[in-house]
Amino acid sequence: MITRPVRERSVQEVVDAADEAVRSTGFEELALMSLSSSDYTYINELVDAISKRFEGRKLSVNLPSLRIESVSVDLMNKLKQHRSAGFTLAPEAASERMRRIINKFIPDEDIINTTRDIYSRGWTTIKLYFMIGHPSETLEDVQAIVDLCRRVIDEGRKVAGWRIKLHAGVSTFVPKPQTPFQWVACDTRENILEKQALLKRQLLKDKSIKLSWTKPEDSLLEAWLSRGDRRMSEVIYTAWKNGAKFDAWDEAKNRKHGYPLSKNTDLTPPFIPTASAAQMKSSRGNTSLRQYARTFCSRISVNRLRVRSAWIAD
């Protein structure tokens, strides 16, 4: 993987950067950003150092992204001293089958025990981050998200009462280059809407659960941009000339700007996101679909093995 080896900032460097940010802005909330903050080797020492540096100030410290298996009781207690607003945990998938496919297996009981401990220590809000649209996902796997959220709420109410809240953030998986799933297709708009409808129908019944999701159009646009090749440059430039500038913000989004279609059939928006790399290669006349599909399937297996080996080595 191109992200190896893991590169970490020193505790002193992070504390100095935090001190400068707080002094320059006057903000009273500090977030320690990382793909998985609790995986930082010196996370407990860092929280202690920040406590010492900002002693006497009303500073809220948050860790926006935590892996469930690396959250400790000691870390919970340290964060509690800093008025942390809530915990964000990332199961990513809710069924055992999907967790094994994406190589992020965490038993349900570990999730339940962790969230129960968080609620019992005084936090009233937990955010769970999931993704839909993973390869080979079914509606049963999406239903597992509903079932897990309900279990978390039920167990939380046993230790903290009915004041607790759960925020389920559900985004749509977009395969990216240089990742083990770079050759697979993005889910279709119809499938995404069907899965989101199931979640809305089941979860929004409980007023203690907040559900947020990504619009299919935004996910497919992301897939279109990330999976396209250099020919996309002209498409992006033309969209900019048509007025597209801050369209990532809902208030500035304008569908009229559009992304002009190319005369080449393999540059139409519905094709690039939902086509596998094998389909895109074969559509250009390079080779047969079957030959590329066979090659890319073998690459997926090799990539998964590499990821698993690297994870064990760590």
C-alpha positions in Angstrom: 0.0 0.0 0.0 1.3 3.5 -0.9 0.4 4.8 2.6 3.1 2.7 4.3 4.9 3.2 6.5 2.7 5.1 8.9 4.1 8.6 9.5 3.3 10.3 12.8 3.9 13.8 14.2 5.6 14.1 17.6 3.5 15.0 20.6 5.3 18.3 21.0 4.7 19.2 17.4 1.0 18.6 17.7 0.7 20.5 21.0 2.6 23.5 19.5 0.3 23.5 16.4 -2.8 23.3 18.7 -1.5 26.2 20.8 -0.9 28.4 17.8 -4.3 27.6 16.4 -6.1 28.4 19.6 -4.2 31.7 20.1 -4.7 32.8 16.5 -8.4 32.0 16.3 -9.8 32.2 19.8 -11.8 29.0 19.3 -12.7 27.0 22.3 -12.9 23.6 20.5 -10.0 21.6 19.4 -10.3 18.6 17.1 -7.4 16.1 16.7 -7.8 15.1 13.1 -6.8 11.7 11.6 -8.2 8.9 9.6 -8.3 7.1 13.0 -7.2 9.3 15.9 -7.0 6.5 18.5 -4.5 4.7 16.3 -1.9 7.5 17.0 0.8 5.7 19.1 1.0 8.4 21.7 -2.7 9.4 21.9 -2.9 9.2 25.7 0.3 11.2 26.2 -1.0 13.8 23.7 -4.2 14.3 25.5 -2.2 14.6 28.8 0.1 17.2 27.2 -2.8 19.2 25.8 -4.4 19.1 29.3 -1.3 20.6 30.8 -0.8 23.2 28.1 -4.4 24.5 28.2 -4.9 24.0 32.0 -7.5 26.5 33.3 -9.0 27.2 29.9 -12.5 26.0 28.9 -11.2 24.0 25.9 -13.2 21.2 24.4 -11.1 18.4 22.8 -12.6 16.1 20.3 -11.3 13.0 18.4 -13.6 13.0 15.3 -12.7 9.5 14.1 -12.0 6.5 16.3 -11.6 2.8 15.6 -13.7 0.8 18.0 -11.0 -1.7 18.8 -8.6 1.0 19.8 -10.8 3.0 22.1 -9.8 2.5 25.7 -11.4 3.3 29.1 -8.4 5.4 29.9 -8.9 7.5 26.8 -12.6 7.9 27.5 -11.8 9.2 31.0 -9.1 11.7 29.7 -11.5 13.1 27.1 -14.3 13.5 29.7 -12.1 16.1 31.4 -12.3 18.3 28.3 -16.0 18.6 27.7 -15.8 16.4 24.6 -19.1 16.8 22.8 -19.4 13.2 21.7 -17.7 10.2 20.2 -17.5 9.2 16.5 -16.9 5.6 15.9 -16.6 3.9 12.5 -17.9 0.3 12.1 -18.2 1.1 8.4 -20.3 -2.1 7.8 -22.8 -3.8 10.1 -22.9 -7.4 9.0 -20.1 -9.9 9.7 -20.0 -10.8 6.0 -19.4 -7.2 4.8 -16.8 -6.6 7.5 -14.8 -9.5 6.4 -15.0 -8.5 2.7 -13.6 -5.0 3.5 -11.1 -6.5 5.9 -12.4 -4.5 8.9 -13.9 -7.2 11.1 -15.2 -6.1 14.5 -17.6 -8.3 16.5 -21.0 -6.7 17.3 -20.4 -7.3 21.0 -17.3 -5.1 20.9 -19.3 -2.3 19.4 -22.1 -2.7 21.9 -19.7 -2.9 24.8 -17.8 0.2 23.7 -20.9 2.3 23.1 -22.3 1.2 26.4 -19.2 2.3 28.2 -19.3 5.7 26.5 -22.9 6.3 27.4 -22.3 5.1 31.0 -19.5 7.7 31.4 -21.8 10.7 30.7 -21.8 11.2 27.0 -25.2 11.5 25.6 -24.4 11.5 21.8 -22.5 8.9 19.7 -22.0 9.0 16.0 -21.6 5.8 14.1 -20.2 6.0 10.6 -21.3 3.5 8.0 -20.9 3.0 4.2 -23.3 1.5 1.8 -22.5 0.3 -1.7 -19.6 -2.0 -0.9 -19.0 -4.8 -3.5 -21.5 -7.6 -3.3 -23.6 -5.8 -0.7 -27.3 -6.8 -0.3 -30.3 -5.3 1.4 -29.7 -7.8 4.2 -26.4 -6.1 4.9 -28.1 -2.7 4.9 -30.8 -4.0 7.3 -27.9 -5.0 9.6 -27.1 -1.3 10.0 -30.6 -0.7 11.2 -30.4 -3.6 13.6 -27.1 -2.5 15.1 -28.3 1.1 15.6 -31.3 -0.2 17.5 -29.2 -2.4 19.7 -26.8 0.5 20.5 -29.8 2.7 21.5 -31.4 -0.1 23.5 -28.2 -0.8 25.5 -27.5 2.9 26.0 -30.9 3.5 27.5 -30.3 0.8 30.0 -27.3 2.7 31.5 -28.1 6.3 30.7 -31.9 6.6 30.2 -33.9 8.1 27.4 -31.8 11.2 27.0 -29.2 9.5 24.8 -28.9 10.2 21.1 -27.4 8.3 18.2 -26.3 9.8 14.9 -25.9 7.3 12.1 -23.9 8.8 9.2 -24.2 6.7 6.1 -22.2 7.6 3.0 -21.8 5.8 -0.3 -18.7 3.8 -1.1 -16.8 5.1 -4.1 -13.9 2.9 -5.3 -10.7 4.9 -5.7 -7.4 4.3 -7.5 -4.5 2.8 -5.5 -6.9 0.8 -3.2 -7.8 -2.9 -3.1 -11.2 -2.1 -4.7 -10.0 0.1 -7.4 -11.2 -2.3 -10.1 -14.8 -2.7 -8.9 -17.9 -0.8 -10.0 -19.6 1.9 -8.0 -23.2 1.1 -7.0 -26.0 2.3 -9.2 -28.2 5.3 -8.4 -31.3 3.0 -8.2 -29.6 0.7 -5.7 -28.3 3.6 -3.6 -31.8 5.1 -3.4 -33.3 1.7 -2.5 -30.8 1.2 0.3 -31.3 4.8 1.6 -35.0 4.4 1.6 -34.8 1.3 3.7 -32.6 3.1 6.3 -35.0 6.1 6.4 -38.0 4.0 6.7 -36.6 2.0 9.6 -34.4 4.4 11.6 -36.3 7.7 11.4 -39.1 6.1 13.4 -37.0 6.6 16.6 -36.6 10.3 17.5 -33.4 9.5 19.4 -31.7 8.5 16.1 -30.5 11.0 13.6 -29.7 9.8 10.1 -27.6 11.6 7.6 -26.7 10.4 4.1 -25.0 11.4 0.9 -27.1 12.2 -2.2 -26.6 9.6 -5.0 -25.8 12.4 -7.5 -22.9 13.6 -5.3 -21.5 10.1 -4.9 -21.7 9.4 -8.6 -20.1 12.7 -9.5 -17.3 11.9 -7.1 -16.9 8.5 -8.7 -17.0 10.0 -12.2 -14.3 12.5 -11.3 -12.0 10.0 -9.5 -12.3 7.2 -12.0 -11.9 9.3 -15.2 -8.6 9.7 -16.9 -6.9 12.8 -18.4 -9.8 13.4 -20.8 -11.8 14.6 -17.8 -9.7 17.7 -17.7 -11.6 19.2 -20.6 -15.0 18.3 -19.0 -14.0 20.0 -15.7 -12.6 23.1 -17.4 -15.8 23.4 -19.5 -18.0 23.1 -16.3 -15.9 25.8 -14.7 -16.4 28.1 -17.6 -20.2 27.4 -17.3 -20.1 28.8 -13.7 -19.3 25.7 -11.5 -17.1 26.9 -8.7 -18.4 26.2 -5.2 -20.8 23.4 -6.1 -19.6 21.2 -3.3 -21.7 23.5 -1.0 -25.4 22.8 -1.2 -26.2 26.5 -1.2 -24.0 27.2 -4.2 -24.9 24.1 -6.1 -26.4 24.7 -9.5 -27.3 21.7 -11.7 -27.6 24.0 -14.7 -23.8 24.2 -14.7 -23.6 20.6 -15.5 -20.7 18.5 -16.7 -20.9 18.4 -20.5 -20.9 15.0 -22.1 -18.2 13.9 -24.4 -19.0 12.4 -27.8 -17.1 9.3 -26.6 -19.5 6.8 -25.2 -17.1 5.9 -22.4 -17.2 9.4 -20.9 -20.9 9.6 -20.2 -21.7 10.1 -16.5 -23.7 6.8 -16.0 -20.8 4.7 -17.4 -17.6 5.6 -15.6 -18.9 5.4 -12.0 -20.8 2.2 -12.4 -18.5 0.4 -14.8 -15.7 -1.8 -13.6 -12.2 -1.0 -14.9 -12.5 -4.1 -17.1 -15.5 -2.7 -18.9 -13.8 0.7 -19.3 -10.7 -0.9 -20.8 -12.5 -3.2 -23.1 -14.8 -0.4 -24.4 -11.8 1.4 -25.8 -11.0 -1.6 -28.0 -7.9 -2.7 -26.1 -8.9 -6.3 -25.4 -11.9 -8.4 -24.6 -14.0 -7.9 -21.5 -13.5 -11.4 -20.4 -9.7 -11.2 -20.6 -9.6 -8.0 -18.5 -12.2 -9.2 -16.0 -10.1 -12.3 -15.4 -6.9 -10.2 -14.9 -8.5 -7.6 -12.6 -10.3 -10.2 -10.5 -6.9 -11.8 -9.8 -5.5 -8.4 -8.9 -8.2 -7.9 -6.4 -7.3 -11.1 -4.7 -3.7 -10.2 -4.6 -4.4 -6.7 -3.2 -6.7 -8.2 -0.5 -3.9 -10.6 0.5 -1.4 -7.7 0.6 -3.7 -5.7 2.8 -4.3 -8.6 5.2 -0.6 -9.4 5.4 0.3 -5.7 6.1 -2.4 -5.6 8.8 -1.1 -8.7 10.5 2.5 -7.4 10.3 1.5 -4.2 12.1 
